[in-house]
């Protein structure tokens, strides 16, 4: 198989991006699977999706990445903590650290994603105890994330796939730019 999209999604955000990535991939030699249903199919390129868990991914994604020896891997994920490109880079780097050294890391795409209402309630309780700028920012990020992933996020996911396909081609022909 050419491509396999494997993802973990707690609230449906990452699943939405995974579906867009799958639809964008060319040809018929591809599949999409939730990480808990992964049946050990082999692929040339893995698109691995995660939801941001305090600046990294869940343990199941960490473990899965550790099994992908000698593969080409692209990461994607959703994050409820605003649209901070530096935070996205740090998160992607944290997750990429679980990719085996004998694999090729092709890049990452992260976008905002709505969070469950329980998160907002937790932030509001924190604010009642101590109304700090950081807590106000967390509430603002929660509110802004409520509309994500949106159309623009899906278009950016398509662009990401096309960029990865170009990188994949350069690795296949020995050009590791």
LOTOR-475160 format. One record per residue: residue in one letter; x, y, z of N, C-alpha, C in turn. Coordinates in Angstrom, 1 decimal, padded with zeros to 4 digits. Each point is the difference from the previous one (the first is absolute). Layout:
REM residues N
 kepa   n.xx   n.yy   n.zz  ca.xx  ca.yy  ca.zz   c.xx   c.yy   c.zz
    A      X      Y      Z      X      Y      Z      X      Y      Z
...
REM end
This chain:
REM residues 177
 kepa   n.xx   n.yy   n.zz  ca.xx  ca.yy  ca.zz   c.xx   c.yy   c.zz
    X  000.8 -001.2  000.0 -000.8  001.2  000.0  000.9  001.2  000.0
    X -000.5  001.1 -000.7  000.8  001.2 -000.1 -000.1  000.8  001.3
    X -001.3  000.2  000.4 -000.2  001.0  001.1 -000.9 -000.6  001.1
    X  000.3  000.3  001.2 -000.9 -000.5  001.1 -000.2  001.2  001.0
    X -001.2  000.4  000.2 -000.3  001.1  000.9 -000.5 -000.7  001.3
    X  000.8  000.2  001.1 -000.4 -000.6  001.3 -000.1  001.2  001.0
    X -001.1  000.0  000.8 -000.2  001.1  000.8 -000.7 -000.3  001.3
    X  000.3  000.8  001.0 -000.8  000.0  001.3 -000.8  001.3  000.0
    X -001.2 -000.1  000.4 -000.9  001.1  000.1 -000.9 -000.1  001.2
    X  000.0  000.9  000.9 -000.8  000.0  001.2 -001.3  000.7 -000.2
    X  000.0  001.1 -000.8 -001.3  000.8 -000.1 -000.5  000.1 -001.5
    X  000.8 -000.7 -000.9 -000.4  000.1 -001.4  000.7  001.0 -000.8
    X  000.8  000.9  000.6  000.8  000.9 -000.8  001.0 -000.6 -000.8
    X  000.9 -000.9  000.6  001.0 -000.6 -000.8 -000.5 -000.9 -001.0
    X -001.2 -000.7  000.3 -000.6 -000.8 -001.0 -000.4  000.8 -001.2
    X -000.5  001.2  000.2 -000.4  000.8 -001.1  001.2  000.3 -001.0
    X  001.1  000.3  000.7  001.2  000.3 -000.8  000.5 -001.3 -000.7
    X -000.1 -001.1  000.7  000.5 -001.3 -000.6 -000.9 -000.3 -001.2
    X -001.2  000.2  000.0 -000.9 -000.3 -001.1  000.4  000.9 -001.2
    X  000.3  001.3  000.3  000.4  000.9 -001.1  001.3 -000.4 -000.6
    X  001.0 -000.4  000.8  001.3 -000.5 -000.5 -000.3 -001.3 -000.8
    X -000.7 -000.9  000.5 -000.3 -001.2 -000.8 -000.6  000.3 -001.4
    X -001.0  000.9  000.0 -000.7  000.3 -001.3  001.0  000.7 -000.9
    X  001.0  000.7  000.5  000.9  000.7 -000.8  001.1 -000.9 -000.6
    X  000.3 -001.1  000.7  001.1 -000.9 -000.5 -000.5 -000.6 -001.4
    X  001.0 -000.1 -000.9 -000.4 -000.5 -001.3 -000.1 -001.5 -000.1
    X -000.7 -000.5 -001.0  000.0 -001.5 -000.3 -000.9 -000.7  001.0
    X  000.1 -001.3 -000.2 -000.9 -000.9  000.8  000.8 -000.9  001.0
    X  001.3  000.1  000.0  000.9 -000.7  000.9  000.2  000.7  001.3
    X -001.2  000.2  000.7  000.1  000.7  001.2 -001.1 -000.5  001.0
    X  000.1  000.3  001.2 -001.0 -000.4  001.0  000.1  001.0  001.2
    X -001.1  000.0  000.8 -000.1  000.9  001.1 -000.5 -000.9  001.2
    X  000.7  000.2  001.2 -000.4 -000.8  001.1  000.1  000.8  001.3
    X -000.9 -000.2  000.9  000.2  000.5  001.4  001.1 -000.8  000.6
    X  000.8  000.6  000.8  001.2 -000.6  000.6 -000.4 -001.3  000.8
    X -001.2  000.1  000.7 -000.4 -001.1  000.8 -000.5 -001.2 -000.9
    X -000.2  000.2 -001.2 -000.5 -001.0 -001.0  001.1 -000.4 -001.0
    X  001.2  000.5  000.2  001.1 -000.2 -000.9  000.3 -001.5 -000.1
    X  000.0 -000.5 -001.2  000.2 -001.5 -000.2  001.3 -000.4 -000.6
    X  001.0  000.9  000.2  001.4 -000.3 -000.4  000.2 -000.1 -001.5
    X -000.8  000.8 -000.7  000.3  000.1 -001.5  001.3  000.7 -000.2
    X  000.7 -000.3 -001.1  001.2  000.7 -000.3 -000.2  001.0 -001.1
    X  000.7  001.1  000.1 -000.1  001.1 -001.0  001.4  000.6 -000.2
    X  000.1  000.7 -001.2  001.2  000.7 -000.2  000.1  001.3  000.8
    X -001.2  000.7  000.1  000.0  001.3  000.7 -001.2 -000.1  001.0
    X  000.3  000.4  001.2 -001.0  000.0  001.1 -000.3  001.5  000.3
    X -001.2  000.3  000.0 -000.5  001.3  000.6 -000.6 -000.3  001.3
    X  000.7  000.4  001.1 -000.4 -000.3  001.4 -000.6  001.2  000.6
    X -001.3 -000.1  000.5 -000.7  001.1  000.6 -000.2 -000.2  001.5
    X  000.0  001.2  000.7 -000.1  000.0  001.4 -000.7  001.2  000.5
    X -000.6  000.0  001.2 -000.5  001.2  000.6  001.1  000.4  001.0
    X  000.1  001.3  000.2  001.0  000.6  000.8 -000.3 -000.4  001.5
    X  000.9 -000.6  000.7 -000.2 -000.3  001.4  001.2  000.6  000.8
    X -000.3  001.3  000.4  001.0  000.7  000.7  001.4  000.2 -000.7
    X -000.1  000.3 -001.2  001.2  000.2 -000.8  000.6 -001.2 -000.6
    X -000.7 -001.1  000.0  000.5 -001.2 -000.7 -001.2 -000.8 -000.4
    X  000.1 -001.3 -000.2 -001.1 -000.9 -000.4 -000.3 -001.0  001.1
    X -001.0 -000.8 -000.3 -000.4 -001.0  001.0  001.0 -001.2  000.0
    X  000.1 -000.7  001.0  000.9 -001.2  000.1 -000.2 -001.0 -001.1
    X -001.2 -000.2 -000.5 -000.3 -000.9 -001.0  000.7  000.4 -001.3
    X  000.0  001.3 -000.3  000.7  000.5 -001.2  001.5 -000.1  000.2
    X  000.5  000.3  001.2  001.4 -000.1  000.2  000.5 -001.5 -000.3
    X -000.8 -000.9  000.6  000.3 -001.5 -000.2 -000.1 -000.3 -001.5
    X -001.0  000.4 -000.7 -000.1 -000.3 -001.4  001.1  000.5 -000.8
    X  000.4  001.3  000.2  001.1  000.6 -000.7  001.3 -000.8  000.1
    X  000.2 -000.5  001.3  001.2 -000.8  000.3  000.1 -001.3 -000.8
    X -001.1 -000.5 -000.6  000.0 -001.2 -000.8  000.3  000.2 -001.5
    X  000.0  001.2 -000.4  000.1  000.4 -001.4  001.5  000.1 -000.5
    X  000.7 -001.1  000.0  001.4  000.0 -000.4  000.1  000.0 -001.5
    X  000.9  000.8 -000.5  000.3  000.1 -001.4 -001.1  000.5 -000.9
    X -000.8  000.8  000.6 -001.2  000.6 -000.8  000.1  001.5 -000.2
    X -000.8  000.5 -000.9 -000.1  001.4 -000.2 -001.3  000.4  000.8
    X  000.2  001.1  000.8 -001.1  000.3  001.0 -000.2  001.5  000.0
    X -001.3  000.4 -000.2 -000.5  001.3  000.2 -000.9  000.1  001.1
    X  000.1  001.0  000.8 -000.9  000.2  001.2 -001.0  001.1 -000.3
    X -001.2 -000.2  000.6 -001.0  001.0  000.0 -000.8  000.0  001.3
    X -000.5  001.1  000.4 -000.7  000.0  001.3 -000.9  001.3  000.2
    X -000.7 -000.1  001.1 -000.9  001.1  000.3  000.3  000.5  001.4
    X -000.2  001.3  000.3  000.5  000.6  001.2 -001.0  001.0  000.4
    X -000.5  000.0  001.2 -000.9  001.0  000.5  000.6  001.2  000.6
    X  001.3  000.2 -000.1  000.7  001.1  000.7  000.3  001.1 -000.9
    X -000.9  000.4 -000.8  000.2  001.2 -000.9  000.7 -000.3 -001.3
    X  000.3  001.0 -000.7  000.7 -000.1 -001.3  001.4  000.5  000.1
    X  000.8 -000.6  000.9  001.4  000.4  000.3  000.9 -000.9 -000.8
    X  000.6  000.5 -001.1  000.9 -000.8 -000.8  001.2 -000.5  000.7
    X  000.5  000.8  001.0  001.2 -000.5  000.7 -000.4 -001.2  001.0
    X -001.2  000.1  000.6 -000.5 -001.1  000.8 -000.2 -001.2 -000.9
    X -000.6  000.2 -001.1 -000.2 -001.2 -001.0  001.3 -000.6 -000.3
    X  001.1  000.8 -000.3  001.3 -000.6 -000.3  000.6 -000.8  001.2
    X -000.2  000.6  001.2  000.5 -000.7  001.2 -000.7 -001.3  000.2
    X -001.3  000.0 -000.2 -000.8 -001.2  000.1  000.4 -001.1 -001.0
    X  000.1  000.5 -001.3  000.4 -001.0 -001.0  001.4 -000.6  000.3
    X  000.9  000.8  000.5  001.3 -000.5  000.3  000.0 -001.0  001.2
    X -000.9  000.3  000.9 -000.2 -001.0  001.1 -000.5 -001.3 -000.5
    X -000.9  000.0 -000.9 -000.6 -001.2 -000.5  001.0 -000.7 -001.0
    X  000.7  000.8 -000.8  000.9 -000.6 -000.9  001.2 -000.7  000.7
    X  000.2  000.3  001.2  001.1 -000.7  000.8 -000.3 -001.5  000.1
    X -001.2 -000.4 -000.1 -000.4 -001.4  000.1  000.2 -000.8 -001.3
    X  000.3  000.7 -001.1  000.2 -000.7 -001.3  001.4 -000.6  000.1
    X  000.1 -001.3 -000.4  001.3 -000.7  000.1  001.0  000.7 -000.9
    X  001.3 -000.1  000.4  001.1  000.7 -000.8  000.1 -000.5 -001.4
    X -000.4 -001.3 -000.3  000.2 -000.5 -001.3 -001.2  000.3 -000.9
    X -000.9  000.9  000.4 -001.1  000.4 -000.8  000.2  001.4 -000.5
    X -000.7  000.4 -001.0  000.1  001.4 -000.6 -001.2  000.8  000.5
    X  000.3  001.1  000.7 -001.1  000.9  000.4 -000.2  001.0 -001.1
    X -001.2  000.0 -000.5 -000.3  000.9 -001.2 -000.6  001.4  000.4
    X -000.5  000.1  001.2 -000.5  001.3  000.4 -001.3 -000.1  000.8
    X -000.6  001.1  000.4 -001.2  000.0  000.8 -000.9  001.1 -000.3
    X -001.3 -000.2  000.4 -001.0  001.0 -000.2 -000.9  000.0  001.3
    X -000.1  001.1  000.6 -000.9  000.1  001.2 -001.0  001.2 -000.3
    X -001.2 -000.2  000.5 -000.9  001.1 -000.1 -000.9  000.0  001.3
    X -000.7  001.1  000.2 -000.9  000.1  001.2 -001.1 -001.1 -000.1
    X -000.5 -000.3  001.2 -001.1 -001.0  000.1 -000.8  000.4  001.3
    X -001.3 -000.2 -000.1 -000.8  000.3  001.1  000.2 -001.0  001.1
    X -000.2  000.5  001.3  000.2 -000.8  001.2 -001.3 -000.4  000.6
    X  000.0 -001.0  000.8 -001.3 -000.4  000.7 -000.4  001.1  001.0
    X -001.3  000.1  000.3 -000.5  001.0  001.0  000.7 -000.1  001.3
    X  000.4 -001.2  000.4  000.6 -000.2  001.3  001.3  000.8  000.2
    X  000.7  000.3 -001.1  001.2  000.8  000.0 -000.4  001.4  000.4
    X -001.0  000.5 -000.7 -000.4  001.4  000.4 -000.4  000.1  001.4
    X -000.7 -001.0  000.5 -000.5  000.0  001.4  001.3  000.0  000.9
    X  001.0 -000.7 -000.3  001.2 -000.1  000.8  000.7  001.4  000.0
    X  000.0  000.7 -001.2  000.6  001.3 -000.1 -000.8  001.0  000.9
    X -001.3 -000.1 -000.1 -000.8  000.9  000.8  000.2 -000.1  001.5
    X  000.2 -001.3  000.4  000.2 -000.2  001.5  001.4  000.5  000.3
    X  001.0 -000.1 -000.8  001.3  000.5  000.2 -000.1  001.6  000.1
    X -000.8  000.6 -000.9 -000.1  001.4  000.0 -000.7  000.5  001.3
    X -000.9 -000.7  000.5 -000.7  000.4  001.3  001.0  000.0  001.1
    X  001.0 -000.8  000.0  001.1 -000.1  001.0  001.0  001.1 -000.2
    X  000.4  000.2 -001.3  001.1  001.0 -000.3 -000.2  000.5 -001.4
    X -000.5  001.2 -000.2 -000.3  000.5 -001.3  001.3  000.6 -000.6
    X  000.8 -000.9 -000.6  001.3  000.5 -000.5 -000.2  000.2 -001.6
    X  001.0  000.7 -000.6  000.0  000.2 -001.4  000.1 -001.4 -000.7
    X  000.8 -000.9  000.5  000.1 -001.3 -000.6 -001.3 -000.8  000.0
    X -000.8  000.1  001.0 -001.3 -000.7  000.0 -000.9  000.7 -000.9
    X  000.0  001.3 -000.1 -000.9  000.7 -000.9  000.4 -000.4 -001.5
    X  001.3 -000.1 -000.3  000.5 -000.5 -001.3 -000.5 -001.4 -000.3
    X  000.0 -000.9  001.0 -000.4 -001.3 -000.2 -001.5 -000.1 -000.4
    X -000.8  000.9  000.7 -001.5  000.1 -000.3 -000.2  000.5 -001.4
    X  000.8  001.1 -000.3 -000.1  000.6 -001.4  000.3 -001.1 -001.0
    X  001.1 -000.8  000.2  000.4 -001.0 -001.0 -001.1 -001.1 -000.1
    X -000.6 -000.3  001.1 -001.1 -001.0  000.0 -001.2  000.6 -000.9
    X -000.3  001.2  000.2 -001.1  000.6 -000.8  000.3  000.1 -001.5
    X  001.2  000.4 -000.3  000.4  000.1 -001.4  000.1 -001.4 -000.6
    X  000.3 -001.0  000.7  000.2 -001.4 -000.6 -001.4 -000.6 -000.2
    X -001.0  000.5  000.5 -001.4 -000.6 -000.2 -000.4 -000.2 -001.4
    X  000.5  000.8 -000.9 -000.4 -000.1 -001.4  001.0 -000.8 -000.9
    X  001.0 -000.7  000.7  001.0 -000.7 -000.7 -000.1 -001.5  000.2
    X  000.5 -000.8 -000.9  000.6  000.4 -001.3 -001.0  000.6 -001.0
    X  000.3  001.0 -000.6 -000.9  000.7 -001.0  000.5 -000.2 -001.4
    X -000.7  000.6 -000.9  000.3 -000.2 -001.5  001.4  000.3 -000.3
    X  000.5  001.1  000.6  001.4  000.4 -000.3  001.0 -001.1  000.6
    X -000.3 -000.5  001.1  000.8 -001.1  000.6  000.1 -001.2 -001.0
    X -001.2 -000.3 -000.5 -000.1 -001.2 -001.0  000.8  000.3 -001.2
    X -000.1  001.3 -000.5  000.8  000.3 -001.2  001.5  000.0  000.3
    X  000.4  000.4  001.2  001.4 -000.1  000.4  000.5 -001.4  000.1
    X -000.9 -000.9  000.4  000.3 -001.5  000.1  000.3 -000.5 -001.4
    X -000.8  000.4 -001.0  000.2 -000.4 -001.4  001.4  000.5 -000.5
    X  000.3  001.2  000.3  001.3  000.6 -000.4  001.1 -000.8  000.7
    X -000.2 -000.3  001.2  001.0 -000.9  000.7  000.3 -001.3 -000.7
    X -001.1 -000.7 -000.3  000.1 -001.2 -000.7  000.8  000.1 -001.3
    X -000.3  001.0 -000.8  000.7  000.3 -001.2  001.5  000.3  000.2
    X  000.3  000.7  001.1  001.4  000.2  000.3  000.7 -001.3  000.4
    X -000.7 -000.8  000.7  000.6 -001.3  000.4  000.2 -000.9 -001.2
    X -000.9  000.0 -000.9  000.1 -000.8 -001.2  001.3  000.4 -000.8
    X  000.2  001.3  000.0  001.2  000.5 -000.7  001.3 -000.5  000.7
    X  000.0  000.1  001.3  001.2 -000.4  000.8  000.2 -001.5 -000.2
    X -001.1 -000.8  000.0  000.0 -001.4 -000.1  000.7 -000.4 -001.3
    X -000.4  000.7 -001.1  000.6 -000.2 -001.3  001.5  000.3  000.0
    X  000.5  001.0  000.7  001.4  000.3  000.0  000.8 -001.0  000.7
    X -000.6 -000.6  001.1  000.7 -001.1  000.7  000.0 -001.3 -000.9
    X -001.0 -000.2 -000.7 -000.1 -001.2 -000.9  001.1  000.0 -001.0
    X  000.3  001.2 -000.5  001.0  000.1 -001.1  001.4  000.4  000.6
    X  000.2 -000.2  001.2  001.3  000.2  000.6  000.4  001.5  000.3
    X -000.9  000.9 -000.2  000.2  001.4  000.2 -000.5  000.3  001.4
    X  000.9  000.2  001.0 -000.5  000.2  001.4  000.1  001.5  000.4
    X  000.0  000.9 -001.0  000.1  001.4  000.3  000.0  000.4  001.4
REM end
